[in-house]
Amino acid sequence: MPTSVPSASQRWTWVNSFVGNCEIDLEIKRYFCRAGVKSIQIHGTMRVILEPLIGDMPLVGALSIFFLRKPLLEINWTGLTNLLDIPGLNGLSDTIILDIISNYLVLPNRITVPLVSEVQIAQLRFPIPKGVLRIHFIEAQDLQGKDTYLKGLVKGKSDPYGIIRVGNQIFQSKVIKENLSPKWNEVYEALVYEHPGQELEIELFDEDPDKDDFLGSLMIDLIEVEKERLLDEWFTLDEVSKGKLHLKLEWLTLMPDASNLDKVLADIRADKNQADDGLSSALLILYLDSARNLPSIYEGNFGCGYLKERRASGLVFCENTASVYRALFSGKKVSSNPNPLVQMSVGHKAQESKIRYKTSEPVWEENFTFFIHNPKRQDLEVEVKDEQHQCSLGNVKVPLSQLLTSDDMTINQRFQLSNSGPNSSLKMKIALRVLHLEMQERPPDHQHSAQVKRPSVSKEGRKMPVKSQISASGGSTGGSSVTPSTPVIGGRDEPGVEEKAQPPEASPPGQHDLGRSSSNLLASPSHVSAKEPTPSIASDISLPIATQELRQRLRQLENGTTLGQSPLGQIQLTIRHSSQRNKLIVVVHSCRNLIAFSEDGSDPYVRMYLLPDKRRSGRRKTHVSKKTLNPVFDQSFDFSVSLPEVQRRTLDVAVKNSGGFLSKDKGLLGKVLVALASEELAKGWTQWYDLTEDGTRPQVVT
């Protein structure tokens, strides 16, 4: 049974898991062979989009279905196929099946089901990415040493490399031999089609001859990267006791005009004599629709006319087949419909369409994308070929500079094929978009709000042979699902890789707090631990004093006047439990009407515990908002706890004022205790809560 969760937007929903109660039996009587599938389970986030909205029934024009990332697959084989459950074979079989699913159902691939006429859903067949994520994979520090000698008595170093995932796009960095602080300086560019829900996933491994060892992981919400536009940070690795990773992330907007192209070309230092390499300045989006009147394949003896004459009559001569030799001896002349496919290339980047069999009027309806270094000097070359005979059916060349002067930088037309039949044509829609980094003006004390998420799947679920995943994904054909595993720039110090961020030890306090105490970027390696059983004693001791100081401030504020119902202000929270991830999700949205801690206002942040756990590892903190009484955080946190267990717990939320070391301006601004014993926890809620001195008063704002 599938389980679905509606979104805030009416445009889409998503499905968390599917458990199929299926029974598939296969029997080959001649060989006494029986095989089958008893059950199949798919765990992943599937998005269902209903658009465009129309005024007539069925109210929506089409249904689009896709997975945001590659799902997890569990298959229970029966009969002879039980062999596929043998360790070693089970991972291989699941990988092959998942690759097939990915080629059809994982972004950017999707299934679109039209519910009305084709004209109204033409826009769905030509999806434009929401943006491009440029990933500067710079360096790491203080990684774990996995290589050992003398049967583990002597610890060595590691040979680290990284796996970067964005949806169905997978990249692999080079391997740095025997180094715990490797420097990669590589750059990758990934398409983002649905940023609400998509994450940047990074895993580090130690290369070994047998099985690569895990060195840590990282997951970053792309919607936060879009808000910030540019992030240059050190991130603490998850699921390991130590290790940090330096990334520079750029969110590139797709511009439908060429007004900023010259500036972009200058920024990426596009060399006039090097049109194919380096960072990208534009994105080419191609929709391959169909072809008409392709020439038939002519097979016969060599004395039946010139090639030009045969093309003029709608025939293509192919002599490199066995049927030609048979025709030579029999004297017969045979013509047949081709098996057409299309090969597209821009510079040294090439892609290939699917094959359409036995037709001279093929329909593909496939999308392709190319990263373009310099559109002023590059061309799109398209060739239609016959798969069976490996001969050309026609070609066309489109200079990308032609798109720069077109309306909306888009061309939608039938292109006459050269070296083909007299009426042979290929219908394509081509669009060019300039990749522009929009820098936003930020105050000097601006704090990044990017979320570092915990992985939503277990380590065991991701530990199939990593290199086999890369080769399997990279070797697939089928439109834009082919992803290169090599960086755009790598292996040397490039101008585009600016190492502005400093290691966490040299960073000033408060600059890189990403809202999770277990990923405190300011901590030195010796202070980052996977297990921290000791409670936060300082917080427990200081709590009564902080409460007394807050009550004293309230009395000073009152000073003979009557305060309102919420004298300390309010905080807005979203609270829900995710059964799929088995986590309590808490989103801290904002606060309003907080009290001023000094003449300049307050520097508030939010601290949370899931009582009775008050260990340091169980603490969650937002970033600090400077000099404001109405801070906006919009940060998400999670606690690993089951639904029955969390309903016996209490969420302790405190709004505090930040201050420097030994500052007198530190203190409590208000508190709320949220009881989680509610049947609505699985659905979740968003509410304003009154802040009080100790959080014991009724807090929900109606």
C-alpha positions in Angstrom: 0.0 0.0 0.0 1.4 3.4 -0.9 1.4 6.1 1.8 1.1 9.7 0.7 1.4 13.1 2.3 -0.3 16.2 0.8 1.9 19.3 0.5 1.1 22.9 1.3 0.8 23.6 -2.4 -2.1 22.2 -4.3 0.2 21.6 -7.3 1.8 18.4 -6.0 1.9 15.7 -3.4 4.4 13.0 -2.6 4.5 9.3 -1.8 6.8 7.9 0.9 6.7 4.2 0.3 5.0 1.4 -1.7 4.6 -2.2 -0.5 3.2 -4.4 -3.2 1.4 -7.6 -2.2 2.2 -9.1 -5.6 2.9 -12.7 -6.8 4.6 -13.2 -10.1 5.3 -16.8 -11.3 7.3 -17.8 -14.3 7.6 -21.4 -15.5 9.6 -22.9 -18.4 8.3 -26.4 -18.7 10.9 -27.7 -21.1 13.7 -27.0 -18.6 11.6 -27.6 -15.4 12.5 -24.0 -14.4 10.3 -22.0 -12.0 11.0 -18.5 -10.8 9.1 -15.5 -9.6 8.6 -12.6 -7.3 6.7 -12.9 -4.0 6.8 -9.3 -2.9 8.3 -6.0 -3.8 8.9 -2.9 -1.7 10.0 0.6 -2.9 10.9 3.3 -0.4 11.5 6.8 -1.7 10.0 10.2 -2.2 7.7 10.2 -5.3 6.3 13.5 -6.3 3.0 13.7 -8.2 2.3 17.0 -10.0 -1.2 17.9 -11.3 -0.9 20.7 -13.8 -1.9 22.8 -15.6 -5.1 23.7 -13.9 -8.0 24.1 -16.4 -11.6 25.2 -16.2 -13.2 22.0 -17.6 -13.2 18.5 -16.4 -11.0 16.8 -15.3 -9.7 20.1 -14.0 -6.0 19.3 -14.6 -4.3 18.9 -18.0 -1.8 16.3 -17.1 -0.3 14.1 -14.4 3.5 14.0 -13.9 5.2 11.4 -11.7 8.8 11.1 -10.6 11.1 10.2 -7.7 13.1 13.1 -6.3 16.1 10.7 -5.8 16.9 7.1 -6.4 14.6 5.0 -4.1 15.4 1.9 -2.1 14.3 -1.4 -3.4 13.5 -4.7 -1.6 12.5 -7.8 -3.6 11.6 -11.2 -2.3 12.5 -13.7 -5.0 11.0 -17.2 -5.3 12.0 -20.4 -7.1 15.1 -20.4 -9.1 15.5 -16.6 -8.7 16.2 -17.2 -5.0 19.8 -17.4 -6.3 19.6 -13.6 -6.6 19.3 -13.3 -2.8 22.8 -14.7 -2.4 25.2 -12.1 -0.9 27.0 -10.5 -3.8 24.3 -11.2 -6.3 21.5 -9.4 -4.4 23.2 -6.1 -4.6 24.0 -6.5 -8.3 20.4 -7.5 -9.2 18.9 -4.6 -7.1 21.3 -2.1 -8.7 20.3 -3.2 -12.3 16.6 -2.9 -11.5 17.1 0.5 -9.8 19.0 1.8 -12.8 16.1 0.8 -15.0 13.7 2.6 -12.7 16.0 5.7 -12.6 16.1 5.9 -16.4 12.3 6.4 -16.4 11.3 7.8 -13.0 14.1 9.6 -11.2 14.6 13.3 -11.9 15.2 14.6 -14.5 13.3 11.7 -15.9 9.5 11.6 -15.4 6.3 10.0 -16.6 3.8 12.4 -18.0 0.2 11.3 -18.5 -1.8 13.7 -20.6 -5.5 14.1 -19.6 -6.4 16.7 -22.3 -5.2 17.6 -25.8 -1.5 17.7 -26.5 -1.5 21.4 -27.2 -2.3 22.3 -23.6 0.4 20.1 -22.1 3.2 21.1 -24.5 5.0 23.0 -21.7 5.2 19.8 -19.6 7.1 18.0 -22.3 9.7 20.8 -22.2 10.7 21.1 -18.6 13.1 24.0 -17.7 15.3 23.4 -14.7 14.7 25.6 -11.7 18.4 26.3 -11.5 21.9 24.9 -11.7 24.0 24.1 -8.6 27.7 24.6 -9.0 29.6 22.6 -6.4 33.2 23.5 -5.6 34.5 20.3 -3.9 37.5 21.9 -2.3 39.1 20.0 0.6 38.6 18.0 3.8 40.3 18.0 7.2 40.9 15.6 10.0 39.4 12.5 8.3 39.5 9.1 10.0 42.5 6.9 9.2 41.1 3.6 7.9 44.2 1.9 6.6 45.9 -0.3 9.2 49.1 -2.3 9.4 50.3 -5.3 11.4 46.8 -6.6 11.8 45.4 -3.4 13.1 48.2 -2.6 15.6 49.4 0.4 13.5 47.0 2.9 12.2 47.7 4.5 8.9 46.0 7.1 6.7 43.2 7.0 4.2 42.9 7.3 0.4 39.8 9.5 0.4 37.4 10.3 -2.5 33.9 11.8 -2.6 30.6 10.8 -4.1 28.3 13.7 -4.9 24.6 13.2 -5.6 21.9 15.6 -6.8 18.8 13.6 -7.7 19.8 11.1 -10.4 23.1 12.9 -11.1 26.2 11.3 -9.6 29.7 12.6 -9.6 32.9 11.0 -8.2 36.0 12.9 -7.3 39.6 11.8 -7.8 41.3 9.7 -5.1 44.0 11.4 -2.9 46.4 8.9 -1.7 47.4 8.6 1.9 46.1 11.9 3.1 43.7 12.8 6.0 43.4 16.4 4.9 43.0 16.0 1.1 42.6 18.9 -1.3 40.5 18.1 -4.4 39.7 21.6 -5.9 37.2 20.1 -8.3 34.0 21.7 -9.6 30.8 20.0 -10.6 27.6 21.4 -12.1 24.2 19.8 -11.5 20.7 20.5 -12.7 18.0 21.1 -10.2 14.4 20.6 -11.4 12.5 20.4 -8.1 14.4 22.1 -5.3 11.7 21.8 -2.6 12.5 18.3 -1.5 15.8 17.8 -3.3 19.1 17.7 -1.4 22.8 17.7 -2.1 24.2 14.4 -0.8 27.9 13.9 -0.3 29.6 10.7 1.0 33.4 10.3 1.6 35.1 6.9 1.2 38.5 5.4 1.7 39.5 3.5 -1.4 40.6 0.0 -0.7 41.3 -3.0 -2.9 38.4 -5.0 -1.5 35.7 -2.8 0.0 35.8 1.0 0.4 35.5 2.3 3.9 33.0 5.0 4.9 34.5 8.3 6.0 31.4 10.4 6.6 28.4 12.0 4.8 26.6 15.3 4.4 23.2 16.3 3.3 22.2 20.0 2.5 18.8 21.3 1.6 18.9 22.9 -1.8 16.1 25.4 -1.1 18.4 27.0 1.5 21.2 27.2 -1.0 18.8 29.0 -3.4 18.0 31.5 -0.7 21.7 32.2 0.1 22.8 32.1 -3.6 26.4 31.6 -2.4 27.7 29.4 0.4 31.4 29.0 1.3 31.5 27.0 4.4 33.2 24.2 6.4 30.7 21.4 7.2 31.1 18.7 9.9 30.6 15.2 8.6 27.7 13.0 9.8 27.8 9.4 11.0 31.5 9.6 12.0 33.4 10.8 15.0 35.4 13.4 13.2 36.1 15.1 9.9 35.1 18.3 8.2 34.5 19.2 4.5 35.0 22.5 2.8 32.4 23.3 0.1 31.6 26.3 -2.0 28.1 26.2 -3.4 26.7 28.6 -6.0 23.0 28.8 -7.1 22.9 29.8 -10.7 19.7 31.3 -12.1 18.6 30.5 -15.7 18.2 33.8 -17.6 16.2 33.9 -20.9 18.2 36.8 -22.4 21.8 37.4 -23.3 22.2 40.8 -21.5 24.5 39.2 -18.8 26.3 36.8 -21.1 29.5 39.0 -21.5 29.8 39.4 -17.8 29.3 35.7 -17.2 32.0 34.9 -19.8 34.4 37.3 -18.2 33.7 35.8 -14.7 34.4 32.3 -15.8 37.4 33.5 -17.9 36.1 31.9 -21.1 39.1 31.5 -23.4 38.3 32.3 -27.1 40.5 29.5 -28.2 39.1 27.0 -25.8 35.3 26.8 -26.5 34.6 23.4 -24.9 36.3 23.2 -21.5 36.0 25.0 -18.2 33.0 26.3 -16.3 29.7 26.7 -18.0 28.2 30.1 -19.0 24.9 28.7 -20.4 22.6 25.7 -20.5 21.2 24.3 -23.7 17.9 22.5 -23.4 16.8 20.4 -26.3 13.4 18.6 -26.9 13.7 16.0 -29.6 10.2 15.6 -31.0 10.0 13.6 -34.2 11.3 13.2 -37.8 9.5 13.0 -41.1 10.2 11.3 -44.4 13.4 9.7 -43.4 15.0 7.8 -46.3 14.6 4.1 -46.6 17.6 1.8 -46.4 18.6 0.5 -49.8 20.3 -2.8 -50.1 21.4 -4.1 -53.5 24.3 -4.5 -55.9 26.9 -1.8 -56.4 25.9 -1.0 -60.0 22.6 0.6 -59.3 23.4 4.3 -59.3 25.4 6.9 -57.4 24.8 7.7 -53.7 23.5 11.2 -54.5 20.9 9.8 -56.8 19.7 7.3 -54.2 19.4 10.0 -51.6 17.4 12.2 -54.1 15.0 9.3 -54.5 14.7 8.8 -50.7 17.0 5.9 -50.4 20.2 5.4 -48.4 22.7 2.8 -49.6 24.2 0.6 -46.9 26.7 -2.0 -48.0 28.2 -3.2 -44.8 25.7 -5.9 -44.1 25.2 -9.6 -44.9 22.0 -8.9 -46.8 24.0 -6.8 -49.3 26.2 -9.7 -50.1 23.2 -11.9 -50.5 21.8 -9.3 -52.9 25.0 -9.3 -54.9 24.6 -13.0 -55.7 20.8 -12.9 -56.1 20.7 -9.7 -58.0 17.8 -8.5 -55.8 17.3 -4.9 -54.7 15.8 -4.5 -51.3 14.6 -1.3 -49.5 13.4 -1.3 -45.9 12.4 1.2 -43.2 15.3 2.2 -40.9 15.7 1.8 -37.1 16.5 5.5 -36.5 18.2 7.1 -33.5 19.6 10.6 -33.0 23.1 11.5 -31.9 23.6 15.0 -30.6 26.9 16.7 -29.7 28.2 20.1 -28.5 32.0 20.0 -28.7 33.2 16.8 -27.1 29.9 16.3 -25.1 27.6 13.8 -26.9 24.2 12.2 -26.1 22.0 9.7 -27.9 18.3 9.1 -28.2 16.4 5.9 -27.9 16.0 3.7 -31.0 12.7 3.6 -32.9 12.3 0.4 -34.9 11.2 0.0 -38.5 9.8 3.4 -39.2 10.6 6.4 -41.3 8.4 8.7 -39.2 9.9 8.2 -35.7 8.6 10.0 -32.6 11.0 10.3 -29.7 9.6 13.0 -27.3 12.8 13.1 -25.3 14.6 15.9 -23.5 18.4 16.5 -23.4 20.6 19.1 -21.8 24.1 20.4 -22.5 26.3 22.6 -20.4 27.8 25.3 -22.7 31.1 27.0 -22.1 30.9 29.7 -24.7 27.7 29.8 -26.8 29.2 32.4 -29.2 31.7 29.9 -30.5 29.9 26.5 -30.1 27.6 24.6 -32.4 24.9 21.9 -31.9 25.5 19.0 -34.3 22.7 16.5 -34.8 22.9 13.3 -36.8 20.1 10.8 -37.5 21.5 7.3 -37.9 20.2 3.8 -38.7 21.0 1.5 -35.8 21.0 -1.7 -37.7 23.3 -0.6 -40.5 25.2 2.1 -38.7 24.8 4.6 -41.6 23.7 8.2 -41.6 20.2 9.2 -42.5 20.9 12.9 -42.4 22.3 15.7 -40.3 21.8 19.3 -39.2 24.1 21.9 -37.6 22.8 24.7 -35.5 25.1 27.5 -34.4 24.3 28.4 -30.8 24.9 32.1 -31.6 21.6 31.9 -33.6 19.8 31.3 -30.3 21.2 34.5 -28.8 19.2 36.6 -31.2 16.0 34.6 -31.1 12.9 35.5 -29.1 13.3 34.2 -25.6 16.5 32.5 -26.9 14.3 29.6 -28.1 13.8 28.0 -31.5 10.9 25.6 -32.2 10.7 24.4 -35.8 11.4 21.6 -38.2 15.0 21.5 -39.5 15.7 20.3 -43.0 18.2 17.4 -42.9 21.3 17.6 -45.0 22.6 14.5 -46.9 19.2 12.9 -46.6 15.9 12.6 -48.6 14.4 15.7 -50.4 11.7 16.1 -47.7 13.4 14.7 -44.7 13.1 16.9 -41.6 13.7 16.8 -37.9 11.4 18.6 -35.4 13.2 20.1 -32.3 12.7 22.7 -29.7 15.9 24.3 -28.5 16.3 26.8 -25.7 19.4 28.5 -24.4 19.6 29.9 -20.8 22.5 32.0 -19.4 23.7 30.9 -16.0 23.8 33.9 -13.8 24.9 34.2 -10.1 22.7 36.8 -8.5 24.6 38.2 -5.6 22.3 39.6 -2.9 23.3 42.4 -0.6 23.8 41.1 2.9 24.5 43.0 6.2 28.0 42.4 7.5 26.7 40.2 10.4 24.5 38.1 8.1 24.4 34.4 9.2 23.9 31.6 6.7 20.7 29.6 7.2 21.6 26.5 5.2 20.4 23.3 6.7 22.6 20.3 7.2 20.2 17.4 7.2 20.7 13.9 8.5 20.5 11.2 5.8 17.0 9.9 5.4 18.2 6.4 4.5 20.4 4.1 6.6 24.1 3.7 6.0 23.5 0.0 5.1 21.0 1.0 2.5 23.7 3.1 0.7 26.6 0.8 1.1 26.4 -1.1 -2.2 29.7 -0.9 -4.2 30.0 2.8 -4.9 32.0 2.5 -8.0 29.5 0.1 -9.5 26.8 2.7 -8.9 28.9 5.3 -10.9 29.5 2.9 -13.8 26.0 1.7 -13.9 24.5 5.2 -13.9 27.1 6.7 -16.2 26.7 3.9 -18.7 22.9 4.3 -19.1 21.4 5.6 -22.3 18.2 7.4 -22.4 18.1 11.1 -22.7 19.5 13.4 -20.0 19.8 10.7 -17.4 23.4 10.2 -18.5 25.6 12.0 -16.0 29.4 12.5 -16.3 31.4 11.4 -13.4 34.3 13.8 -14.1 34.5 17.3 -12.8 34.0 20.4 -14.8 37.3 21.6 -13.3 39.6 19.5 -11.2 43.0 18.4 -10.1 44.6 21.9 -10.1 44.2 25.3 -8.6 41.7 27.0 -10.9 40.7 30.7 -10.9 37.0 29.7 -10.3 37.9 28.0 -7.0 38.3 30.7 -4.4 39.3 29.3 -1.1 37.8 32.1 1.0 36.6 30.0 3.9 39.0 29.2 6.7 39.2 26.0 8.7 36.8 26.0 11.7 39.6 26.4 14.2 40.4 29.8 12.7 36.8 31.0 12.3 35.3 33.6 14.6 32.6 32.3 16.9 29.1 32.1 15.5 30.0 32.4 11.8 29.2 28.9 10.7 26.5 27.6 13.1 24.2 25.7 10.8 21.6 24.9 13.4 22.6 21.5 14.7 24.6 20.9 17.9 25.8 17.5 16.5 27.3 19.4 13.5 28.9 22.3 15.4 31.3 23.7 12.9 33.3 25.6 15.4 34.3 22.6 17.4 37.9 21.3 17.2 38.3 17.7 16.1 39.0 16.6 19.6 35.6 17.9 20.7 33.5 16.2 18.0 32.4 12.9 19.2 29.9 10.3 18.0 28.7 9.4 21.5 28.3 12.1 24.1 26.6 10.6 27.2 27.3 13.5 29.5 24.4 15.9 30.0 24.8 19.7 29.5 25.4 20.4 33.2 26.0 24.1 32.7 22.6 24.6 31.2 20.9 22.8 34.1 22.7 24.8 36.7 22.2 28.2 35.0 18.4 27.6 34.3 17.1 28.8 37.7 19.3 31.8 37.7 18.3 32.7 34.2 14.6 32.3 35.1 15.1 34.6 38.1 16.8 37.2 36.0 14.0 37.1 33.4 11.4 37.6 36.1 13.3 40.6 37.4 13.4 42.1 33.9 9.6 41.6 33.6 9.1 43.5 36.9 11.3 46.3 35.5 9.3 46.4 32.3 6.0 46.4 34.1 7.0 49.3 36.4 3.4 50.0 37.4 1.8 49.3 34.0 -0.2 46.2 33.0 1.6 44.0 30.5 -0.3 42.2 27.7 -1.1 38.5 27.5 2.3 37.8 25.9 4.8 40.1 27.7 7.8 38.0 26.5 6.6 37.6 23.0 5.8 34.5 20.9 7.4 31.8 18.8 6.0 30.0 15.8 6.8 26.3 15.4 5.9 23.5 13.1 5.9 20.1 14.8 5.3 16.7 13.2 6.6 13.1 13.3 7.9 11.4 10.2 7.0 7.7 10.2 9.3 7.0 7.2 12.4 8.6 8.8 11.3 7.7 12.4 12.1 11.2 13.5 10.4 14.1 15.2 10.7 17.1 12.8 10.6 20.6 14.4 10.7 23.7 12.2 11.5 27.0 14.0 9.9 29.7 11.9 10.2 33.0 13.7 9.6 35.0 16.9 7.7 38.2 17.5 7.6 41.0 20.1 10.6 39.7 22.1 11.9 41.9 24.9 15.0 44.0 24.3 18.1 42.8 26.2 20.0 46.0 25.6 19.7 49.4 24.0 20.4 47.9 20.6 17.7 45.3 21.0 18.4 41.5 21.3 20.5 38.9 19.4 18.1 36.0 19.8 18.6 32.3 18.9 16.5 29.2 19.8 17.7 26.2 21.8 15.8 22.9 22.0 15.9 19.7 24.0 13.6 16.6 23.8 13.1 16.0 27.5 14.1 14.2 29.6 17.3 14.0 27.4 19.4 17.1 28.1 22.7 15.8 26.9 24.8 18.1 24.7 24.3 15.8 21.7 20.6 16.1 22.1 20.6 19.9 21.9 19.5 21.7 18.8 20.3 25.4 18.1 19.4 27.9 15.4 21.6 30.6 14.0 21.8 34.0 15.8 19.7 36.9 14.5 21.5 40.2 15.3 19.7 43.2 16.7 16.1 42.3 16.2 13.0 41.6 18.3 11.2 39.8 15.4 13.8 37.3 14.2 13.1 34.9 11.3 14.9 31.6 11.4 13.0 29.1 9.1 15.3 26.3 10.2 14.4 22.6 10.4 15.7 20.1 13.0 15.1 16.4 13.8 15.2 14.1 16.7 15.6 10.3 16.2 12.6 8.9 18.1 9.7 6.6 17.4 6.1 7.8 17.5 5.0 5.8 20.6 8.1 7.1 22.4 7.9 10.7 21.4 4.3 10.9 22.7 5.7 10.4 26.2 8.2 13.2 25.7 8.2 17.0 26.1 9.8 19.5 23.7 11.8 22.1 25.7 12.2 25.3 23.6 14.1 28.3 24.9 14.7 31.7 23.2 18.0 33.1 24.4 20.1 36.2 23.8 23.5 35.6 22.4 26.6 37.4 23.6 30.3 37.3 23.4 32.6 35.3 25.7 32.0 36.2 29.3 29.4 38.8 28.2 26.8 40.1 30.6 24.3 40.3 27.8 23.7 36.5 27.7 20.3 35.4 29.1 16.9 33.9 28.7 14.3 35.7 26.6 11.5 33.2 27.1 10.6 29.5 27.2 7.9 27.1 26.1 7.3 23.4 27.0 5.3 21.6 24.4 3.7 18.3 25.4 3.8 15.9 22.4 1.1 13.5 23.6 -1.2 14.3 20.7 -2.9 12.1 18.1 -2.3 14.8 15.5 1.5 14.5 15.8 1.7 12.3 12.6 -0.1 15.0 10.6 1.7 17.9 12.3 0.7 21.4 13.1 2.0 25.0 12.9 1.2 27.3 15.8 2.3 30.4 17.7 3.3 29.7 21.3 3.4 32.3 24.2 6.9 32.6 25.8 7.0 32.5 29.6 9.7 32.5 32.2 9.7 28.8 32.8 7.4 27.5 30.0 4.8 26.0 32.4 1.8 28.3 31.5 -0.6 27.3 28.7 1.2 28.6 25.6 -0.8 27.9 22.4 -2.0 31.1 20.8 -5.5 30.7 19.4 
